[in-house]
Amino acid sequence: MDFEQRLDKAIERGHRANAARARAEAERALSEKELQRLHAQYRLELSEHVERCLRQLADRFPGFHFETVIDDRGWGAALSREDLRLRPGQRRQTCFSRLEMIVRKLSPSYVLELAAKATVCNREFFNRSHYQQLAEVDPASFRELIDLWVLEYAERYAAAG
């Protein structure tokens, strides 16, 4: 094989490699769009579940202020209240309680993350997060986790009452 034939084959291999790279980039862009779509779908579903659960909790404990959370951290909801405790022979005490749950924004690692922070009467009760790769997400497990965290908070708040 002379130099000219080897040169033609090298150029042909380069064109094939370029075409393969372009196909791979197109597939990756398509999969990135699909992952973004999945995140938006799960975010909507889970943030609605968070809102339902926290509204039910607020119905059981009148005085809680409900708010929808949409900010640079993500989407979700929060409950908060501030109570004044007066006890004979003691100073008055302000007691702050809050529960916040959010679905975080899409990260470069393509995970779905649920974060929760809870305070009962000025004491942090928990600060948790749970995440799964978007391609492996089980929405039912996230809903169960939301339910569990809200139930834990309700029990702790009722015990502090």
Chimera marker file (.cmm) of the C-alpha trace (Angstrom):
<marker_set name="trace">
<marker id="1" x="0.000" y="0.000" z="0.000" r="1" g="1" b="0" radius="0.5"/>
<marker id="2" x="1.539" y="3.274" z="-1.009" r="1" g="1" b="0" radius="0.5"/>
<marker id="3" x="1.414" y="6.561" z="0.878" r="1" g="1" b="0" radius="0.5"/>
<marker id="4" x="-1.515" y="7.976" z="-1.115" r="1" g="1" b="0" radius="0.5"/>
<marker id="5" x="-3.761" y="5.011" z="-0.298" r="1" g="1" b="0" radius="0.5"/>
<marker id="6" x="-2.849" y="5.188" z="3.391" r="1" g="1" b="0" radius="0.5"/>
<marker id="7" x="-3.543" y="8.925" z="3.358" r="1" g="1" b="0" radius="0.5"/>
<marker id="8" x="-7.001" y="8.361" z="1.819" r="1" g="1" b="0" radius="0.5"/>
<marker id="9" x="-7.789" y="5.692" z="4.440" r="1" g="1" b="0" radius="0.5"/>
<marker id="10" x="-6.640" y="7.976" z="7.266" r="1" g="1" b="0" radius="0.5"/>
<marker id="11" x="-8.875" y="10.763" z="5.981" r="1" g="1" b="0" radius="0.5"/>
<marker id="12" x="-11.793" y="8.322" z="5.681" r="1" g="1" b="0" radius="0.5"/>
<marker id="13" x="-11.241" y="7.132" z="9.277" r="1" g="1" b="0" radius="0.5"/>
<marker id="14" x="-11.217" y="10.763" z="10.418" r="1" g="1" b="0" radius="0.5"/>
<marker id="15" x="-14.542" y="11.429" z="8.660" r="1" g="1" b="0" radius="0.5"/>
<marker id="16" x="-16.080" y="8.308" z="10.244" r="1" g="1" b="0" radius="0.5"/>
<marker id="17" x="-14.802" y="9.340" z="13.684" r="1" g="1" b="0" radius="0.5"/>
<marker id="18" x="-16.248" y="12.835" z="13.210" r="1" g="1" b="0" radius="0.5"/>
<marker id="19" x="-19.624" y="11.408" z="12.143" r="1" g="1" b="0" radius="0.5"/>
<marker id="20" x="-19.638" y="9.014" z="15.103" r="1" g="1" b="0" radius="0.5"/>
<marker id="21" x="-18.815" y="11.867" z="17.506" r="1" g="1" b="0" radius="0.5"/>
<marker id="22" x="-21.614" y="13.996" z="16.020" r="1" g="1" b="0" radius="0.5"/>
<marker id="23" x="-24.084" y="11.097" z="16.443" r="1" g="1" b="0" radius="0.5"/>
<marker id="24" x="-22.956" y="10.578" z="20.052" r="1" g="1" b="0" radius="0.5"/>
<marker id="25" x="-23.379" y="14.297" z="20.829" r="1" g="1" b="0" radius="0.5"/>
<marker id="26" x="-26.854" y="14.272" z="19.288" r="1" g="1" b="0" radius="0.5"/>
<marker id="27" x="-27.805" y="11.214" z="21.358" r="1" g="1" b="0" radius="0.5"/>
<marker id="28" x="-26.376" y="12.798" z="24.508" r="1" g="1" b="0" radius="0.5"/>
<marker id="29" x="-28.277" y="16.035" z="23.869" r="1" g="1" b="0" radius="0.5"/>
<marker id="30" x="-31.445" y="14.022" z="23.371" r="1" g="1" b="0" radius="0.5"/>
<marker id="31" x="-30.849" y="12.122" z="26.589" r="1" g="1" b="0" radius="0.5"/>
<marker id="32" x="-30.126" y="15.395" z="28.445" r="1" g="1" b="0" radius="0.5"/>
<marker id="33" x="-33.451" y="16.772" z="27.229" r="1" g="1" b="0" radius="0.5"/>
<marker id="34" x="-35.159" y="13.562" z="28.325" r="1" g="1" b="0" radius="0.5"/>
<marker id="35" x="-33.528" y="13.810" z="31.770" r="1" g="1" b="0" radius="0.5"/>
<marker id="36" x="-34.652" y="17.440" z="32.064" r="1" g="1" b="0" radius="0.5"/>
<marker id="37" x="-38.185" y="16.385" z="31.130" r="1" g="1" b="0" radius="0.5"/>
<marker id="38" x="-38.125" y="13.578" z="33.712" r="1" g="1" b="0" radius="0.5"/>
<marker id="39" x="-36.889" y="15.950" z="36.418" r="1" g="1" b="0" radius="0.5"/>
<marker id="40" x="-39.657" y="18.440" z="35.648" r="1" g="1" b="0" radius="0.5"/>
<marker id="41" x="-42.264" y="15.667" z="35.758" r="1" g="1" b="0" radius="0.5"/>
<marker id="42" x="-41.026" y="14.270" z="39.090" r="1" g="1" b="0" radius="0.5"/>
<marker id="43" x="-40.556" y="17.754" z="40.549" r="1" g="1" b="0" radius="0.5"/>
<marker id="44" x="-44.158" y="18.667" z="39.797" r="1" g="1" b="0" radius="0.5"/>
<marker id="45" x="-45.545" y="15.372" z="41.111" r="1" g="1" b="0" radius="0.5"/>
<marker id="46" x="-43.520" y="15.426" z="44.335" r="1" g="1" b="0" radius="0.5"/>
<marker id="47" x="-43.928" y="19.121" z="45.111" r="1" g="1" b="0" radius="0.5"/>
<marker id="48" x="-47.712" y="18.701" z="44.798" r="1" g="1" b="0" radius="0.5"/>
<marker id="49" x="-47.536" y="15.746" z="47.202" r="1" g="1" b="0" radius="0.5"/>
<marker id="50" x="-45.488" y="17.833" z="49.655" r="1" g="1" b="0" radius="0.5"/>
<marker id="51" x="-48.090" y="20.618" z="49.489" r="1" g="1" b="0" radius="0.5"/>
<marker id="52" x="-50.976" y="18.199" z="50.124" r="1" g="1" b="0" radius="0.5"/>
<marker id="53" x="-49.254" y="16.623" z="53.119" r="1" g="1" b="0" radius="0.5"/>
<marker id="54" x="-48.249" y="19.928" z="54.696" r="1" g="1" b="0" radius="0.5"/>
<marker id="55" x="-51.724" y="21.415" z="54.200" r="1" g="1" b="0" radius="0.5"/>
<marker id="56" x="-53.211" y="18.394" z="56.006" r="1" g="1" b="0" radius="0.5"/>
<marker id="57" x="-50.705" y="18.862" z="58.812" r="1" g="1" b="0" radius="0.5"/>
<marker id="58" x="-51.631" y="22.551" z="59.085" r="1" g="1" b="0" radius="0.5"/>
<marker id="59" x="-55.307" y="21.571" z="59.294" r="1" g="1" b="0" radius="0.5"/>
<marker id="60" x="-54.531" y="19.377" z="62.338" r="1" g="1" b="0" radius="0.5"/>
<marker id="61" x="-52.497" y="22.063" z="64.109" r="1" g="1" b="0" radius="0.5"/>
<marker id="62" x="-54.253" y="25.425" z="63.659" r="1" g="1" b="0" radius="0.5"/>
<marker id="63" x="-51.902" y="28.381" z="63.778" r="1" g="1" b="0" radius="0.5"/>
<marker id="64" x="-49.381" y="27.141" z="61.283" r="1" g="1" b="0" radius="0.5"/>
<marker id="65" x="-48.708" y="29.450" z="58.357" r="1" g="1" b="0" radius="0.5"/>
<marker id="66" x="-48.487" y="27.556" z="55.032" r="1" g="1" b="0" radius="0.5"/>
<marker id="67" x="-46.338" y="28.827" z="52.190" r="1" g="1" b="0" radius="0.5"/>
<marker id="68" x="-45.422" y="27.524" z="48.776" r="1" g="1" b="0" radius="0.5"/>
<marker id="69" x="-41.670" y="27.557" z="48.209" r="1" g="1" b="0" radius="0.5"/>
<marker id="70" x="-40.359" y="28.445" z="44.767" r="1" g="1" b="0" radius="0.5"/>
<marker id="71" x="-36.867" y="29.883" z="44.916" r="1" g="1" b="0" radius="0.5"/>
<marker id="72" x="-33.290" y="29.325" z="43.807" r="1" g="1" b="0" radius="0.5"/>
<marker id="73" x="-33.081" y="26.148" z="45.903" r="1" g="1" b="0" radius="0.5"/>
<marker id="74" x="-36.094" y="24.393" z="44.365" r="1" g="1" b="0" radius="0.5"/>
<marker id="75" x="-39.844" y="23.852" z="44.674" r="1" g="1" b="0" radius="0.5"/>
<marker id="76" x="-41.930" y="22.667" z="47.606" r="1" g="1" b="0" radius="0.5"/>
<marker id="77" x="-43.747" y="23.981" z="50.658" r="1" g="1" b="0" radius="0.5"/>
<marker id="78" x="-43.210" y="25.041" z="54.251" r="1" g="1" b="0" radius="0.5"/>
<marker id="79" x="-45.166" y="25.442" z="57.486" r="1" g="1" b="0" radius="0.5"/>
<marker id="80" x="-44.182" y="27.688" z="60.326" r="1" g="1" b="0" radius="0.5"/>
<marker id="81" x="-45.555" y="29.143" z="63.523" r="1" g="1" b="0" radius="0.5"/>
<marker id="82" x="-44.366" y="31.131" z="66.454" r="1" g="1" b="0" radius="0.5"/>
<marker id="83" x="-45.916" y="30.577" z="69.855" r="1" g="1" b="0" radius="0.5"/>
<marker id="84" x="-45.573" y="32.536" z="73.054" r="1" g="1" b="0" radius="0.5"/>
<marker id="85" x="-45.328" y="30.327" z="76.117" r="1" g="1" b="0" radius="0.5"/>
<marker id="86" x="-46.220" y="31.822" z="79.478" r="1" g="1" b="0" radius="0.5"/>
<marker id="87" x="-45.554" y="29.715" z="82.556" r="1" g="1" b="0" radius="0.5"/>
<marker id="88" x="-45.913" y="30.852" z="86.158" r="1" g="1" b="0" radius="0.5"/>
<marker id="89" x="-42.576" y="31.700" z="87.739" r="1" g="1" b="0" radius="0.5"/>
<marker id="90" x="-40.683" y="31.592" z="84.440" r="1" g="1" b="0" radius="0.5"/>
<marker id="91" x="-39.806" y="34.103" z="81.783" r="1" g="1" b="0" radius="0.5"/>
<marker id="92" x="-41.976" y="34.140" z="78.734" r="1" g="1" b="0" radius="0.5"/>
<marker id="93" x="-40.578" y="32.093" z="75.891" r="1" g="1" b="0" radius="0.5"/>
<marker id="94" x="-41.010" y="32.405" z="72.146" r="1" g="1" b="0" radius="0.5"/>
<marker id="95" x="-41.235" y="29.011" z="70.518" r="1" g="1" b="0" radius="0.5"/>
<marker id="96" x="-40.575" y="28.802" z="66.757" r="1" g="1" b="0" radius="0.5"/>
<marker id="97" x="-41.493" y="25.686" z="64.735" r="1" g="1" b="0" radius="0.5"/>
<marker id="98" x="-41.061" y="25.068" z="61.006" r="1" g="1" b="0" radius="0.5"/>
<marker id="99" x="-41.120" y="22.244" z="58.496" r="1" g="1" b="0" radius="0.5"/>
<marker id="100" x="-39.859" y="22.797" z="54.969" r="1" g="1" b="0" radius="0.5"/>
<marker id="101" x="-39.615" y="20.279" z="52.124" r="1" g="1" b="0" radius="0.5"/>
<marker id="102" x="-38.309" y="21.052" z="48.679" r="1" g="1" b="0" radius="0.5"/>
<marker id="103" x="-37.411" y="19.239" z="45.496" r="1" g="1" b="0" radius="0.5"/>
<marker id="104" x="-34.066" y="20.707" z="44.521" r="1" g="1" b="0" radius="0.5"/>
<marker id="105" x="-33.264" y="22.089" z="41.083" r="1" g="1" b="0" radius="0.5"/>
<marker id="106" x="-31.754" y="19.820" z="38.453" r="1" g="1" b="0" radius="0.5"/>
<marker id="107" x="-28.064" y="19.379" z="39.144" r="1" g="1" b="0" radius="0.5"/>
<marker id="108" x="-25.289" y="18.630" z="36.633" r="1" g="1" b="0" radius="0.5"/>
<marker id="109" x="-25.170" y="15.091" z="38.049" r="1" g="1" b="0" radius="0.5"/>
<marker id="110" x="-28.810" y="14.511" z="36.986" r="1" g="1" b="0" radius="0.5"/>
<marker id="111" x="-30.243" y="13.440" z="40.325" r="1" g="1" b="0" radius="0.5"/>
<marker id="112" x="-33.651" y="14.013" z="41.850" r="1" g="1" b="0" radius="0.5"/>
<marker id="113" x="-33.148" y="15.348" z="45.374" r="1" g="1" b="0" radius="0.5"/>
<marker id="114" x="-35.683" y="15.903" z="48.122" r="1" g="1" b="0" radius="0.5"/>
<marker id="115" x="-34.523" y="18.046" z="51.047" r="1" g="1" b="0" radius="0.5"/>
<marker id="116" x="-36.314" y="18.616" z="54.355" r="1" g="1" b="0" radius="0.5"/>
<marker id="117" x="-35.553" y="20.721" z="57.380" r="1" g="1" b="0" radius="0.5"/>
<marker id="118" x="-37.575" y="20.645" z="60.588" r="1" g="1" b="0" radius="0.5"/>
<marker id="119" x="-37.519" y="22.729" z="63.753" r="1" g="1" b="0" radius="0.5"/>
<marker id="120" x="-39.745" y="22.123" z="66.775" r="1" g="1" b="0" radius="0.5"/>
<marker id="121" x="-39.856" y="24.765" z="69.468" r="1" g="1" b="0" radius="0.5"/>
<marker id="122" x="-36.497" y="26.385" z="68.629" r="1" g="1" b="0" radius="0.5"/>
<marker id="123" x="-34.688" y="23.054" z="68.267" r="1" g="1" b="0" radius="0.5"/>
<marker id="124" x="-33.673" y="21.545" z="64.975" r="1" g="1" b="0" radius="0.5"/>
<marker id="125" x="-35.378" y="18.195" z="64.730" r="1" g="1" b="0" radius="0.5"/>
<marker id="126" x="-33.885" y="17.043" z="61.431" r="1" g="1" b="0" radius="0.5"/>
<marker id="127" x="-32.114" y="18.255" z="58.322" r="1" g="1" b="0" radius="0.5"/>
<marker id="128" x="-32.263" y="15.542" z="55.662" r="1" g="1" b="0" radius="0.5"/>
<marker id="129" x="-31.992" y="14.918" z="51.995" r="1" g="1" b="0" radius="0.5"/>
<marker id="130" x="-32.660" y="11.937" z="49.794" r="1" g="1" b="0" radius="0.5"/>
<marker id="131" x="-31.669" y="11.563" z="46.177" r="1" g="1" b="0" radius="0.5"/>
<marker id="132" x="-31.626" y="9.081" z="43.310" r="1" g="1" b="0" radius="0.5"/>
<marker id="133" x="-30.235" y="9.160" z="39.789" r="1" g="1" b="0" radius="0.5"/>
<marker id="134" x="-32.976" y="10.397" z="37.458" r="1" g="1" b="0" radius="0.5"/>
<marker id="135" x="-32.817" y="7.278" z="35.321" r="1" g="1" b="0" radius="0.5"/>
<marker id="136" x="-33.462" y="5.121" z="38.418" r="1" g="1" b="0" radius="0.5"/>
<marker id="137" x="-36.082" y="7.208" z="40.275" r="1" g="1" b="0" radius="0.5"/>
<marker id="138" x="-38.934" y="5.430" z="42.017" r="1" g="1" b="0" radius="0.5"/>
<marker id="139" x="-41.535" y="8.163" z="42.657" r="1" g="1" b="0" radius="0.5"/>
<marker id="140" x="-43.469" y="5.938" z="45.058" r="1" g="1" b="0" radius="0.5"/>
<marker id="141" x="-40.458" y="5.690" z="47.385" r="1" g="1" b="0" radius="0.5"/>
<marker id="142" x="-40.149" y="9.500" z="47.409" r="1" g="1" b="0" radius="0.5"/>
<marker id="143" x="-43.862" y="9.875" z="48.250" r="1" g="1" b="0" radius="0.5"/>
<marker id="144" x="-43.509" y="7.356" z="51.095" r="1" g="1" b="0" radius="0.5"/>
<marker id="145" x="-40.499" y="9.247" z="52.401" r="1" g="1" b="0" radius="0.5"/>
<marker id="146" x="-42.429" y="12.540" z="52.322" r="1" g="1" b="0" radius="0.5"/>
<marker id="147" x="-45.255" y="10.881" z="54.252" r="1" g="1" b="0" radius="0.5"/>
<marker id="148" x="-42.809" y="9.444" z="56.798" r="1" g="1" b="0" radius="0.5"/>
<marker id="149" x="-41.029" y="12.752" z="57.398" r="1" g="1" b="0" radius="0.5"/>
<marker id="150" x="-44.335" y="14.628" z="57.835" r="1" g="1" b="0" radius="0.5"/>
<marker id="151" x="-45.608" y="11.957" z="60.258" r="1" g="1" b="0" radius="0.5"/>
<marker id="152" x="-42.367" y="12.129" z="62.267" r="1" g="1" b="0" radius="0.5"/>
<marker id="153" x="-42.699" y="15.895" z="62.483" r="1" g="1" b="0" radius="0.5"/>
<marker id="154" x="-46.356" y="15.709" z="63.536" r="1" g="1" b="0" radius="0.5"/>
<marker id="155" x="-45.514" y="13.271" z="66.324" r="1" g="1" b="0" radius="0.5"/>
<marker id="156" x="-42.601" y="15.375" z="67.572" r="1" g="1" b="0" radius="0.5"/>
<marker id="157" x="-44.596" y="18.618" z="67.423" r="1" g="1" b="0" radius="0.5"/>
<marker id="158" x="-47.549" y="17.044" z="69.281" r="1" g="1" b="0" radius="0.5"/>
<marker id="159" x="-45.184" y="15.712" z="71.965" r="1" g="1" b="0" radius="0.5"/>
<marker id="160" x="-43.610" y="19.154" z="72.441" r="1" g="1" b="0" radius="0.5"/>
<marker id="161" x="-47.030" y="20.798" z="72.791" r="1" g="1" b="0" radius="0.5"/>
<link id1="1" id2="2" r="1" g="1" b="0" radius="0.2"/>
<link id1="2" id2="3" r="1" g="1" b="0" radius="0.2"/>
<link id1="3" id2="4" r="1" g="1" b="0" radius="0.2"/>
<link id1="4" id2="5" r="1" g="1" b="0" radius="0.2"/>
<link id1="5" id2="6" r="1" g="1" b="0" radius="0.2"/>
<link id1="6" id2="7" r="1" g="1" b="0" radius="0.2"/>
<link id1="7" id2="8" r="1" g="1" b="0" radius="0.2"/>
<link id1="8" id2="9" r="1" g="1" b="0" radius="0.2"/>
<link id1="9" id2="10" r="1" g="1" b="0" radius="0.2"/>
<link id1="10" id2="11" r="1" g="1" b="0" radius="0.2"/>
<link id1="11" id2="12" r="1" g="1" b="0" radius="0.2"/>
<link id1="12" id2="13" r="1" g="1" b="0" radius="0.2"/>
<link id1="13" id2="14" r="1" g="1" b="0" radius="0.2"/>
<link id1="14" id2="15" r="1" g="1" b="0" radius="0.2"/>
<link id1="15" id2="16" r="1" g="1" b="0" radius="0.2"/>
<link id1="16" id2="17" r="1" g="1" b="0" radius="0.2"/>
<link id1="17" id2="18" r="1" g="1" b="0" radius="0.2"/>
<link id1="18" id2="19" r="1" g="1" b="0" radius="0.2"/>
<link id1="19" id2="20" r="1" g="1" b="0" radius="0.2"/>
<link id1="20" id2="21" r="1" g="1" b="0" radius="0.2"/>
<link id1="21" id2="22" r="1" g="1" b="0" radius="0.2"/>
<link id1="22" id2="23" r="1" g="1" b="0" radius="0.2"/>
<link id1="23" id2="24" r="1" g="1" b="0" radius="0.2"/>
<link id1="24" id2="25" r="1" g="1" b="0" radius="0.2"/>
<link id1="25" id2="26" r="1" g="1" b="0" radius="0.2"/>
<link id1="26" id2="27" r="1" g="1" b="0" radius="0.2"/>
<link id1="27" id2="28" r="1" g="1" b="0" radius="0.2"/>
<link id1="28" id2="29" r="1" g="1" b="0" radius="0.2"/>
<link id1="29" id2="30" r="1" g="1" b="0" radius="0.2"/>
<link id1="30" id2="31" r="1" g="1" b="0" radius="0.2"/>
<link id1="31" id2="32" r="1" g="1" b="0" radius="0.2"/>
<link id1="32" id2="33" r="1" g="1" b="0" radius="0.2"/>
<link id1="33" id2="34" r="1" g="1" b="0" radius="0.2"/>
<link id1="34" id2="35" r="1" g="1" b="0" radius="0.2"/>
<link id1="35" id2="36" r="1" g="1" b="0" radius="0.2"/>
<link id1="36" id2="37" r="1" g="1" b="0" radius="0.2"/>
<link id1="37" id2="38" r="1" g="1" b="0" radius="0.2"/>
<link id1="38" id2="39" r="1" g="1" b="0" radius="0.2"/>
<link id1="39" id2="40" r="1" g="1" b="0" radius="0.2"/>
<link id1="40" id2="41" r="1" g="1" b="0" radius="0.2"/>
<link id1="41" id2="42" r="1" g="1" b="0" radius="0.2"/>
<link id1="42" id2="43" r="1" g="1" b="0" radius="0.2"/>
<link id1="43" id2="44" r="1" g="1" b="0" radius="0.2"/>
<link id1="44" id2="45" r="1" g="1" b="0" radius="0.2"/>
<link id1="45" id2="46" r="1" g="1" b="0" radius="0.2"/>
<link id1="46" id2="47" r="1" g="1" b="0" radius="0.2"/>
<link id1="47" id2="48" r="1" g="1" b="0" radius="0.2"/>
<link id1="48" id2="49" r="1" g="1" b="0" radius="0.2"/>
<link id1="49" id2="50" r="1" g="1" b="0" radius="0.2"/>
<link id1="50" id2="51" r="1" g="1" b="0" radius="0.2"/>
<link id1="51" id2="52" r="1" g="1" b="0" radius="0.2"/>
<link id1="52" id2="53" r="1" g="1" b="0" radius="0.2"/>
<link id1="53" id2="54" r="1" g="1" b="0" radius="0.2"/>
<link id1="54" id2="55" r="1" g="1" b="0" radius="0.2"/>
<link id1="55" id2="56" r="1" g="1" b="0" radius="0.2"/>
<link id1="56" id2="57" r="1" g="1" b="0" radius="0.2"/>
<link id1="57" id2="58" r="1" g="1" b="0" radius="0.2"/>
<link id1="58" id2="59" r="1" g="1" b="0" radius="0.2"/>
<link id1="59" id2="60" r="1" g="1" b="0" radius="0.2"/>
<link id1="60" id2="61" r="1" g="1" b="0" radius="0.2"/>
<link id1="61" id2="62" r="1" g="1" b="0" radius="0.2"/>
<link id1="62" id2="63" r="1" g="1" b="0" radius="0.2"/>
<link id1="63" id2="64" r="1" g="1" b="0" radius="0.2"/>
<link id1="64" id2="65" r="1" g="1" b="0" radius="0.2"/>
<link id1="65" id2="66" r="1" g="1" b="0" radius="0.2"/>
<link id1="66" id2="67" r="1" g="1" b="0" radius="0.2"/>
<link id1="67" id2="68" r="1" g="1" b="0" radius="0.2"/>
<link id1="68" id2="69" r="1" g="1" b="0" radius="0.2"/>
<link id1="69" id2="70" r="1" g="1" b="0" radius="0.2"/>
<link id1="70" id2="71" r="1" g="1" b="0" radius="0.2"/>
<link id1="71" id2="72" r="1" g="1" b="0" radius="0.2"/>
<link id1="72" id2="73" r="1" g="1" b="0" radius="0.2"/>
<link id1="73" id2="74" r="1" g="1" b="0" radius="0.2"/>
<link id1="74" id2="75" r="1" g="1" b="0" radius="0.2"/>
<link id1="75" id2="76" r="1" g="1" b="0" radius="0.2"/>
<link id1="76" id2="77" r="1" g="1" b="0" radius="0.2"/>
<link id1="77" id2="78" r="1" g="1" b="0" radius="0.2"/>
<link id1="78" id2="79" r="1" g="1" b="0" radius="0.2"/>
<link id1="79" id2="80" r="1" g="1" b="0" radius="0.2"/>
<link id1="80" id2="81" r="1" g="1" b="0" radius="0.2"/>
<link id1="81" id2="82" r="1" g="1" b="0" radius="0.2"/>
<link id1="82" id2="83" r="1" g="1" b="0" radius="0.2"/>
<link id1="83" id2="84" r="1" g="1" b="0" radius="0.2"/>
<link id1="84" id2="85" r="1" g="1" b="0" radius="0.2"/>
<link id1="85" id2="86" r="1" g="1" b="0" radius="0.2"/>
<link id1="86" id2="87" r="1" g="1" b="0" radius="0.2"/>
<link id1="87" id2="88" r="1" g="1" b="0" radius="0.2"/>
<link id1="88" id2="89" r="1" g="1" b="0" radius="0.2"/>
<link id1="89" id2="90" r="1" g="1" b="0" radius="0.2"/>
<link id1="90" id2="91" r="1" g="1" b="0" radius="0.2"/>
<link id1="91" id2="92" r="1" g="1" b="0" radius="0.2"/>
<link id1="92" id2="93" r="1" g="1" b="0" radius="0.2"/>
<link id1="93" id2="94" r="1" g="1" b="0" radius="0.2"/>
<link id1="94" id2="95" r="1" g="1" b="0" radius="0.2"/>
<link id1="95" id2="96" r="1" g="1" b="0" radius="0.2"/>
<link id1="96" id2="97" r="1" g="1" b="0" radius="0.2"/>
<link id1="97" id2="98" r="1" g="1" b="0" radius="0.2"/>
<link id1="98" id2="99" r="1" g="1" b="0" radius="0.2"/>
<link id1="99" id2="100" r="1" g="1" b="0" radius="0.2"/>
<link id1="100" id2="101" r="1" g="1" b="0" radius="0.2"/>
<link id1="101" id2="102" r="1" g="1" b="0" radius="0.2"/>
<link id1="102" id2="103" r="1" g="1" b="0" radius="0.2"/>
<link id1="103" id2="104" r="1" g="1" b="0" radius="0.2"/>
<link id1="104" id2="105" r="1" g="1" b="0" radius="0.2"/>
<link id1="105" id2="106" r="1" g="1" b="0" radius="0.2"/>
<link id1="106" id2="107" r="1" g="1" b="0" radius="0.2"/>
<link id1="107" id2="108" r="1" g="1" b="0" radius="0.2"/>
<link id1="108" id2="109" r="1" g="1" b="0" radius="0.2"/>
<link id1="109" id2="110" r="1" g="1" b="0" radius="0.2"/>
<link id1="110" id2="111" r="1" g="1" b="0" radius="0.2"/>
<link id1="111" id2="112" r="1" g="1" b="0" radius="0.2"/>
<link id1="112" id2="113" r="1" g="1" b="0" radius="0.2"/>
<link id1="113" id2="114" r="1" g="1" b="0" radius="0.2"/>
<link id1="114" id2="115" r="1" g="1" b="0" radius="0.2"/>
<link id1="115" id2="116" r="1" g="1" b="0" radius="0.2"/>
<link id1="116" id2="117" r="1" g="1" b="0" radius="0.2"/>
<link id1="117" id2="118" r="1" g="1" b="0" radius="0.2"/>
<link id1="118" id2="119" r="1" g="1" b="0" radius="0.2"/>
<link id1="119" id2="120" r="1" g="1" b="0" radius="0.2"/>
<link id1="120" id2="121" r="1" g="1" b="0" radius="0.2"/>
<link id1="121" id2="122" r="1" g="1" b="0" radius="0.2"/>
<link id1="122" id2="123" r="1" g="1" b="0" radius="0.2"/>
<link id1="123" id2="124" r="1" g="1" b="0" radius="0.2"/>
<link id1="124" id2="125" r="1" g="1" b="0" radius="0.2"/>
<link id1="125" id2="126" r="1" g="1" b="0" radius="0.2"/>
<link id1="126" id2="127" r="1" g="1" b="0" radius="0.2"/>
<link id1="127" id2="128" r="1" g="1" b="0" radius="0.2"/>
<link id1="128" id2="129" r="1" g="1" b="0" radius="0.2"/>
<link id1="129" id2="130" r="1" g="1" b="0" radius="0.2"/>
<link id1="130" id2="131" r="1" g="1" b="0" radius="0.2"/>
<link id1="131" id2="132" r="1" g="1" b="0" radius="0.2"/>
<link id1="132" id2="133" r="1" g="1" b="0" radius="0.2"/>
<link id1="133" id2="134" r="1" g="1" b="0" radius="0.2"/>
<link id1="134" id2="135" r="1" g="1" b="0" radius="0.2"/>
<link id1="135" id2="136" r="1" g="1" b="0" radius="0.2"/>
<link id1="136" id2="137" r="1" g="1" b="0" radius="0.2"/>
<link id1="137" id2="138" r="1" g="1" b="0" radius="0.2"/>
<link id1="138" id2="139" r="1" g="1" b="0" radius="0.2"/>
<link id1="139" id2="140" r="1" g="1" b="0" radius="0.2"/>
<link id1="140" id2="141" r="1" g="1" b="0" radius="0.2"/>
<link id1="141" id2="142" r="1" g="1" b="0" radius="0.2"/>
<link id1="142" id2="143" r="1" g="1" b="0" radius="0.2"/>
<link id1="143" id2="144" r="1" g="1" b="0" radius="0.2"/>
<link id1="144" id2="145" r="1" g="1" b="0" radius="0.2"/>
<link id1="145" id2="146" r="1" g="1" b="0" radius="0.2"/>
<link id1="146" id2="147" r="1" g="1" b="0" radius="0.2"/>
<link id1="147" id2="148" r="1" g="1" b="0" radius="0.2"/>
<link id1="148" id2="149" r="1" g="1" b="0" radius="0.2"/>
<link id1="149" id2="150" r="1" g="1" b="0" radius="0.2"/>
<link id1="150" id2="151" r="1" g="1" b="0" radius="0.2"/>
<link id1="151" id2="152" r="1" g="1" b="0" radius="0.2"/>
<link id1="152" id2="153" r="1" g="1" b="0" radius="0.2"/>
<link id1="153" id2="154" r="1" g="1" b="0" radius="0.2"/>
<link id1="154" id2="155" r="1" g="1" b="0" radius="0.2"/>
<link id1="155" id2="156" r="1" g="1" b="0" radius="0.2"/>
<link id1="156" id2="157" r="1" g="1" b="0" radius="0.2"/>
<link id1="157" id2="158" r="1" g="1" b="0" radius="0.2"/>
<link id1="158" id2="159" r="1" g="1" b="0" radius="0.2"/>
<link id1="159" id2="160" r="1" g="1" b="0" radius="0.2"/>
<link id1="160" id2="161" r="1" g="1" b="0" radius="0.2"/>
</marker_set>
